Amino acid sequence: MRIINLTYFFRDLLVFIITTSATIIIIALRKNAREAMKYKPFSMASIFGLLSFLLISLAELIGMLINTAVLINQYETWQFFRSIIFTMAAFFLLASVLSFYVPFGKKRYVIFKVVSEAKLSKLWGAYYCDRNSCYAVFKALLNARLPGIAIARDPPEIFREKLGLHLTPVIWISKIKHEDAVSPTRLEFLIQRLADFLKSVDIDKVILIDCLDYLILENGEKAVSKFITKLKDLSILHRGITLVTLDEEVLPDNMIHFLKSELEPVSNLNINEIELLNNPQN
């Protein structure tokens, strides 16, 4: 394929790569944000944006070809089609913006943050416990109507079945490729997921960390210590109760000492008091 105008060809190639990348990102976002896509303005905005970038990519592909021997003899005709495609892309881009503006800019929809009274403020923070105690306290807090999330080595279905749960989200720590799995070496990503959970609503929440030994194996004691410390601070700031399983037969002595000095024992949590506060009618 002989290139006639090198400057215009590479200009259109660059824009083609950018818009194609944007198209792929939007498709990935729609796949990974299914819950958000149930909200019509978000869904429509993403669809219109996707169509806009697809049309721009098509126009830039034509732009590359008319600067080669393939379409140079039909330059004027294809330039006319390009102008039509760009115009359509502009309309779809406007529609994407309006999909957000109409419900929010005109205040047809107002987002209210979910908030509850801070009844458990003295308990926010992080606690260590043996596995069975952590499981029991985690279930008790869920039964006391605290939203929760678990970080475990078992797949979500198996972990929920083991604890007698049905809906509680579980992040599976594994190196296999799965939509529920997170690699053990991605501590920054994991802490961000947990931070998003803690910040999502202004109510008391509970987190269970049930794979500390595996995280240490893959990242080392120093990195995991920082991870736990940051999670503890986030829990205090954002109304969280974090439970960390401590297996003294498996964990290194230094890590056991760190956990016992940095975290509180789970015995400091009065489950009966928590249940009473959240279910005063009982």
C-alpha positions in Angstrom: 0.0 0.0 0.0 1.7 3.2 -1.2 1.2 6.3 1.0 0.6 9.5 -0.9 0.6 12.1 1.9 2.6 10.8 4.8 1.8 13.7 7.2 -2.0 13.4 6.8 -1.8 9.6 6.9 0.0 9.5 10.3 -2.3 12.2 11.7 -5.3 10.1 10.9 -3.6 7.0 12.1 -2.9 8.6 15.5 -6.5 9.8 15.9 -7.8 6.4 14.8 -5.7 4.7 17.5 -6.9 7.1 20.2 -10.6 6.8 19.3 -10.4 3.0 18.9 -8.8 2.8 22.4 -11.6 5.0 23.8 -14.1 2.6 22.2 -12.5 -0.4 23.8 -12.4 1.4 27.2 -16.1 2.2 27.0 -17.0 -1.4 26.1 -14.9 -2.6 29.1 -16.5 -0.1 31.4 -20.0 -1.3 30.3 -19.0 -4.8 31.1 -17.4 -4.1 34.5 -20.0 -1.7 35.7 -23.2 -3.6 35.1 -25.0 -2.2 38.1 -24.3 1.4 37.0 -25.5 0.6 33.5 -28.9 -0.3 35.0 -29.4 3.4 35.5 -30.7 4.7 32.2 -28.8 8.0 31.9 -25.5 6.2 32.4 -26.4 3.5 30.0 -27.6 5.9 27.3 -24.6 8.2 27.7 -22.2 5.3 27.3 -24.0 4.0 24.2 -24.0 7.4 22.5 -20.4 7.9 23.4 -19.5 4.5 22.0 -21.3 5.3 18.8 -19.6 8.6 18.5 -16.1 7.1 18.9 -16.9 4.3 16.5 -17.9 6.8 13.8 -14.8 8.9 14.4 -12.7 5.7 14.1 -14.4 4.9 10.8 -13.9 8.4 9.5 -10.2 8.3 10.4 -9.8 4.9 8.7 -11.2 6.4 5.6 -8.9 9.4 6.1 -5.9 7.1 6.1 -7.0 5.2 3.0 -7.7 8.4 0.9 -4.1 9.4 1.5 -2.9 6.1 -0.1 -3.1 4.6 -3.5 -6.2 2.7 -2.4 -8.7 5.6 -2.5 -6.7 8.6 -3.7 -8.6 8.5 -7.1 -11.9 8.9 -5.2 -10.6 11.5 -2.8 -13.5 14.1 -3.1 -16.2 11.4 -2.8 -14.8 9.8 0.4 -14.1 13.2 1.9 -17.8 14.0 1.5 -18.7 10.8 3.3 -16.1 11.6 6.0 -17.8 15.0 6.7 -21.2 13.2 7.0 -19.7 10.7 9.4 -18.0 13.4 11.5 -21.4 15.3 11.7 -23.1 12.1 12.9 -20.4 11.5 15.5 -20.8 15.1 16.8 -24.6 14.6 17.2 -24.0 11.3 19.2 -21.4 13.1 21.4 -23.9 15.8 22.1 -26.5 13.1 22.9 -24.1 11.5 25.3 -23.6 14.8 27.2 -27.3 15.5 27.2 -27.9 12.1 28.7 -26.2 13.3 31.8 -27.3 16.9 31.7 -31.1 16.3 31.4 -31.5 14.2 34.6 -28.9 16.0 36.7 -28.4 19.5 35.2 -32.2 20.1 35.4 -32.4 18.3 38.7 -34.9 15.7 37.6 -32.8 13.3 39.5 -31.0 14.0 42.8 -28.5 11.7 44.4 -28.9 11.4 48.1 -26.1 9.8 50.1 -27.2 7.0 52.4 -26.5 8.0 56.0 -27.3 6.4 59.3 -26.7 7.5 62.9 -23.2 6.6 64.2 -24.1 4.1 66.9 -20.8 2.2 66.8 -18.3 5.0 66.5 -16.3 3.6 69.5 -15.8 0.3 67.7 -14.5 1.6 64.3 -11.1 0.2 63.6 -9.4 -3.2 63.1 -9.4 -6.4 65.2 -7.5 -9.7 65.2 -9.1 -13.0 66.0 -8.7 -16.8 65.3 -10.6 -18.0 62.3 -13.6 -19.4 64.0 -14.1 -16.3 66.2 -13.7 -14.0 63.1 -16.3 -16.0 61.3 -18.7 -15.9 64.2 -18.3 -12.1 64.7 -18.5 -11.4 61.0 -21.8 -13.3 60.8 -23.1 -11.6 63.9 -22.3 -8.1 62.5 -24.0 -9.1 59.2 -27.1 -10.2 61.1 -27.0 -6.9 62.9 -27.6 -5.4 59.5 -24.1 -4.1 58.8 -23.1 -4.4 55.1 -20.0 -6.5 54.8 -17.4 -7.8 52.4 -14.9 -10.7 52.8 -11.4 -11.2 51.3 -10.8 -14.9 51.1 -8.8 -17.7 49.4 -12.0 -19.6 48.6 -14.2 -18.8 45.6 -17.2 -16.7 46.6 -19.8 -19.5 46.3 -17.7 -21.9 48.5 -16.9 -19.2 51.1 -20.5 -18.1 51.4 -21.7 -21.7 51.7 -19.1 -22.3 54.4 -20.4 -19.4 56.5 -24.1 -19.9 55.6 -24.3 -16.6 53.6 -26.1 -15.8 50.4 -25.5 -12.3 49.2 -22.4 -10.9 51.0 -19.8 -10.0 48.4 -16.5 -11.9 48.5 -13.2 -10.9 46.8 -11.4 -14.1 45.8 -7.7 -13.8 46.2 -6.3 -15.9 43.4 -3.9 -15.8 40.4 -6.4 -17.3 38.1 -8.4 -15.2 35.7 -11.9 -14.8 37.0 -14.3 -11.8 37.3 -14.4 -12.3 41.1 -10.6 -12.9 41.5 -7.9 -10.4 42.5 -4.2 -11.3 42.3 -2.6 -11.5 45.7 0.2 -9.2 44.5 -2.2 -6.3 43.7 -2.3 -4.9 47.2 -2.8 -1.3 45.9 -5.8 -2.4 43.8 -7.2 -4.4 46.8 -6.9 -1.5 49.2 -8.7 0.8 46.7 -11.5 -1.7 46.4 -11.9 -1.8 50.1 -11.6 2.0 50.4 -14.4 2.3 47.8 -16.6 0.0 49.8 -15.9 1.9 53.1 -16.7 5.3 51.4 -19.7 4.1 49.4 -22.3 4.8 52.1 -22.0 6.7 55.4 -23.1 3.8 57.6 -21.3 1.2 59.8 -19.7 -1.6 57.8 -17.6 -4.8 58.4 -14.7 -6.3 56.5 -13.2 -9.7 56.9 -9.6 -10.5 55.9 -9.3 -14.3 55.8 -6.1 -14.8 53.7 -3.3 -13.0 55.5 -0.8 -15.9 55.3 -1.3 -16.0 51.5 -0.8 -12.3 51.1 2.4 -12.4 53.1 3.7 -15.3 51.0 3.2 -13.3 47.8 4.1 -9.8 49.0 6.3 -10.2 52.2 5.6 -9.0 55.7 6.5 -5.3 55.2 4.0 -4.8 52.4 1.2 -6.6 54.1 1.9 -4.7 57.4 1.5 -1.4 55.5 -1.7 -2.8 53.9 -3.2 -3.7 57.3 -2.2 -0.4 58.8 -3.8 1.6 56.0 -7.0 -0.5 56.1 -7.2 0.1 59.8 -6.9 3.9 59.3 -9.5 3.8 56.5 -11.9 1.8 58.8 -11.6 4.4 61.6 -12.2 7.2 59.1 -15.1 5.7 57.2 -17.1 3.8 59.9 -15.6 0.3 59.3 -15.0 -2.7 61.6 -12.2 -4.8 60.1 -11.6 -8.4 61.3 -8.3 -10.0 60.5 -7.9 -13.8 61.0 -4.8 -14.6 62.9 -3.4 -18.2 62.6 -0.5 -18.4 65.0 0.5 -21.8 63.7 1.1 -20.4 60.2 2.0 -16.7 60.5 5.6 -15.6 61.3 6.3 -14.5 64.9 7.1 -10.9 63.7 3.7 -10.7 62.0 1.8 -12.1 65.0 3.5 -9.5 67.3 2.7 -6.7 64.8 -1.0 -7.7 64.6 -1.4 -7.9 68.3 0.3 -4.5 68.8 -1.4 -2.7 65.9 -4.9 -4.2 66.2 -7.3 -4.8 69.0 -8.4 -8.2 70.2 -11.9 -9.2 69.0 -12.9 -9.7 72.6 -13.2 -5.9 72.8 -16.2 -6.1 70.5 -19.4 -6.6 72.5 -21.6 -8.4 70.0 -24.7 -8.4 72.2 -24.4 -4.6 72.6 -24.1 -4.2 68.8 -27.2 -6.3 68.2 -29.1 -4.4 70.7 -28.1 -1.0 69.2 -29.1 -2.1 65.7 -32.3 -3.9 66.8 -33.6 -1.8 69.7 -37.1 -3.5 69.5 -35.5 -6.7 70.7 
